[in-house]
């Protein structure tokens, strides 16, 4: 997989609507249209990509690249 503009999100902290704590984006599956977020206690959830970011249910805390 080649690095693209969207892969800068991998490893960034993210605030998820309806969750108490922060999560970390672990991977983005472009073929299936999913973004995976890892929470405490090794719980990983999948969200639709890019709809979840556009609608505001995922709010990345992106540091300057």
N, CA and C of each residue as an Amber inpcrd file, in Angstrom:
protein
   195
   0.8320000  -1.1770000   0.0000000   0.0000000   0.0000000   0.0000000
   0.8790000   1.2420000   0.0000000   0.6180000   2.1460000  -0.8720000
   1.3780000   3.3880000  -0.9470000   0.7990000   4.3950000   0.0450000
   1.6700000   5.2210000   0.5980000   1.2160000   6.2600000   1.5120000
   0.4740000   7.3220000   0.7220000  -0.6310000   7.7630000   1.2410000
  -1.4100000   8.8020000   0.5860000  -1.7590000   9.8800000   1.6030000
  -2.5250000  10.8300000   1.1910000  -2.8780000  11.9390000   2.0690000
  -3.6960000  11.4960000   3.2760000  -4.4780000  10.4210000   3.1460000
  -5.3310000   9.9810000   4.2470000  -4.5810000   9.1930000   5.3180000
  -3.4130000   8.6470000   4.9940000  -2.7360000   7.7880000   5.9570000
  -2.0690000   8.5620000   7.0850000  -2.0300000   9.8820000   7.0230000
  -1.4560000  10.6360000   8.1390000  -2.3090000  10.4860000   9.3930000
  -3.5510000  10.0220000   9.2660000  -4.4300000   9.8230000  10.4200000
  -4.0290000   8.6170000  11.2580000  -3.3200000   7.6600000  10.6830000
  -2.9490000   6.4450000  11.4110000  -2.0100000   6.8140000  12.5580000
  -2.3670000   6.3640000  13.7550000  -1.5670000   6.6460000  14.9410000
  -2.0040000   7.8930000  15.6870000  -2.9710000   8.6180000  15.1650000
  -3.4360000   9.8400000  15.8220000  -4.5470000   9.5350000  16.8170000
  -4.6220000  10.3480000  17.8560000  -5.7030000  10.2230000  18.8330000
  -6.9860000  10.7380000  18.2140000  -8.0920000  10.1470000  18.6450000
  -9.3880000  10.5390000  18.1060000 -10.4290000  10.4980000  19.2180000
 -11.3200000  11.4640000  19.2000000 -12.4510000  11.4960000  20.1350000
 -13.6500000  10.9420000  19.3830000 -14.3110000   9.9450000  19.9560000
 -15.4470000   9.2970000  19.3140000 -16.7160000   9.6830000  20.0530000
 -17.7250000  10.0830000  19.2900000 -19.0010000  10.4670000  19.8620000
 -19.6300000   9.2670000  20.5790000 -20.0200000   9.4650000  21.8210000
 -20.6360000   8.3960000  22.6050000 -19.6470000   7.5810000  23.4290000
 -18.3650000   7.8680000  23.3390000 -17.3370000   7.1640000  24.1260000
 -16.7640000   8.1250000  25.1600000 -16.3360000   7.5820000  26.2870000
 -15.8010000   8.4190000  27.3550000 -14.3710000   8.8780000  27.0890000
 -13.5140000   7.9530000  26.6790000 -12.1000000   8.2790000  26.5330000
 -11.6820000   8.4670000  25.0880000 -10.3660000   8.6320000  24.9380000
  -9.7700000   8.7730000  23.6200000  -9.5280000   7.4050000  22.9970000
  -9.4310000   7.3850000  21.6960000  -9.0460000   6.1950000  20.9520000
  -7.8910000   6.5410000  20.0370000  -7.3100000   5.5230000  19.4160000
  -6.2070000   5.7140000  18.4770000  -6.5840000   5.0300000  17.1660000
  -6.4090000   5.7400000  16.0650000  -6.6890000   5.1640000  14.7490000
  -5.5770000   4.1830000  14.4140000  -5.9400000   2.9200000  14.1730000
  -4.9370000   1.8950000  13.9100000  -4.7490000   1.6170000  12.4330000
  -5.8280000   1.6360000  11.6640000  -5.7150000   1.3570000  10.2270000
  -6.9280000   1.8910000   9.4980000  -6.7610000   2.0590000   8.1850000
  -7.8370000   2.4990000   7.3080000  -7.9310000   1.4890000   6.1780000
  -9.1060000   0.8970000   6.0110000  -9.3410000  -0.0700000   4.9420000
 -10.1240000   0.6440000   3.8380000  -9.4060000   1.0490000   2.7870000
 -10.0320000   1.8040000   1.7110000 -10.9810000   0.9480000   0.8860000
 -10.6760000  -0.3380000   0.7250000 -11.5230000  -1.2250000  -0.0850000
 -12.9070000  -1.4050000   0.5340000 -12.9580000  -1.6000000   1.8350000
 -14.2320000  -1.8050000   2.5360000 -14.8520000  -0.5020000   3.0250000
 -14.0760000   0.5690000   3.0340000 -14.5840000   1.8460000   3.5110000
 -14.7210000   1.9020000   5.0150000 -13.7110000   1.3770000   5.7390000
 -13.7510000   1.3510000   7.2000000 -12.5050000   1.9970000   7.7850000
 -12.6860000   2.5980000   8.9510000 -11.5710000   3.1140000   9.7370000
 -11.6520000   2.4520000  11.1070000 -10.5340000   1.9510000  11.6040000
 -10.5040000   1.1810000  12.8530000  -9.8990000   2.0260000  13.9680000
 -10.5860000   2.0190000  15.1120000 -10.1530000   2.7830000  16.2780000
  -9.9440000   1.8250000  17.4400000  -8.7860000   1.9200000  18.0880000
  -8.4350000   1.0820000  19.2270000  -8.6380000   1.8730000  20.5130000
  -9.4140000   1.2890000  21.4490000  -9.6810000   1.9070000  22.7360000
  -8.9280000   1.1650000  23.8330000  -9.1050000   1.6140000  25.0620000
  -8.4890000   0.9490000  26.2010000  -8.9210000  -0.5090000  26.2610000
  -8.1120000  -1.2960000  26.8860000  -8.3500000  -2.7340000  27.0500000
  -8.4250000  -3.4640000  25.7230000  -7.7370000  -2.9190000  24.7210000
  -7.5710000  -3.5600000  23.4100000  -8.8990000  -3.8140000  22.6930000
  -9.8560000  -2.9330000  22.8690000 -11.1340000  -3.0350000  22.1610000
 -11.0270000  -2.2180000  20.8800000 -11.2650000  -2.8680000  19.7420000
 -11.1630000  -2.1920000  18.4540000 -12.5370000  -2.1340000  17.7900000
 -12.8980000  -0.9530000  17.3340000 -14.1920000  -0.7400000  16.6780000
 -13.9550000  -0.2320000  15.2640000 -14.8570000  -0.5940000  14.3560000
 -14.7830000  -0.1370000  12.9680000 -15.8890000   0.8850000  12.7210000
 -15.5500000   1.9450000  11.9950000 -16.4920000   2.9980000  11.6480000
 -16.4250000   3.2350000  10.1460000 -17.5170000   3.6950000   9.5430000
 -17.4990000   3.9410000   8.0900000 -16.5560000   5.1020000   7.7590000
 -15.7800000   4.9080000   6.7120000 -14.8170000   5.9250000   6.3010000
 -15.1530000   6.3880000   4.9050000 -15.1950000   7.6160000   4.6040000
 -14.9050000   8.8380000   5.3770000 -16.1280000   9.4720000   6.0270000
 -17.2800000   8.8210000   5.9810000 -18.5150000   9.4060000   6.5030000
 -18.4150000   9.7630000   7.9850000 -17.7640000   8.9290000   8.7790000
 -17.6770000   9.1740000  10.2240000 -16.9150000  10.4620000  10.5220000
 -15.8900000  10.7560000   9.7550000 -15.1180000  11.9840000   9.9750000
 -15.8900000  13.1870000   9.4490000 -16.5250000  13.0500000   8.2910000
 -17.2720000  14.1660000   7.6990000 -18.4800000  14.5530000   8.5440000
 -19.1530000  13.5770000   9.1510000 -20.3410000  13.8520000   9.9640000
 -19.9880000  14.3010000  11.3720000 -18.7390000  14.1330000  11.7820000
 -18.3110000  14.6070000  13.0910000 -18.3970000  13.5920000  14.1990000
 -18.7300000  12.3460000  13.9050000 -18.7610000  11.3440000  14.9660000
 -17.3470000  10.9250000  15.3720000 -16.3640000  11.0970000  14.4940000
 -14.9450000  10.9230000  14.8230000 -14.2710000  12.2780000  14.6880000
 -13.6040000  12.7060000  15.7670000 -12.9250000  13.9930000  15.7460000
 -11.4380000  13.7810000  16.0240000 -10.6170000  13.7000000  14.9710000
  -9.1850000  13.4580000  15.1760000  -8.4950000  14.6570000  15.8250000
  -7.5540000  14.3610000  16.6970000  -6.7080000  15.3710000  17.3150000
  -5.3780000  15.3470000  16.5720000  -5.3530000  15.9240000  15.3790000
  -4.2020000  15.8360000  14.4850000  -3.1800000  16.9050000  14.8330000
  -1.9480000  16.4530000  15.0460000  -0.8390000  17.3790000  15.2300000
  -0.3930000  17.8610000  13.8580000   0.2980000  18.9760000  13.8030000
   0.7490000  19.4790000  12.5140000   1.6980000  18.4920000  11.8780000
   1.5110000  18.2570000  10.5660000   2.3400000  17.3050000   9.8480000
   3.6810000  17.9010000   9.5420000
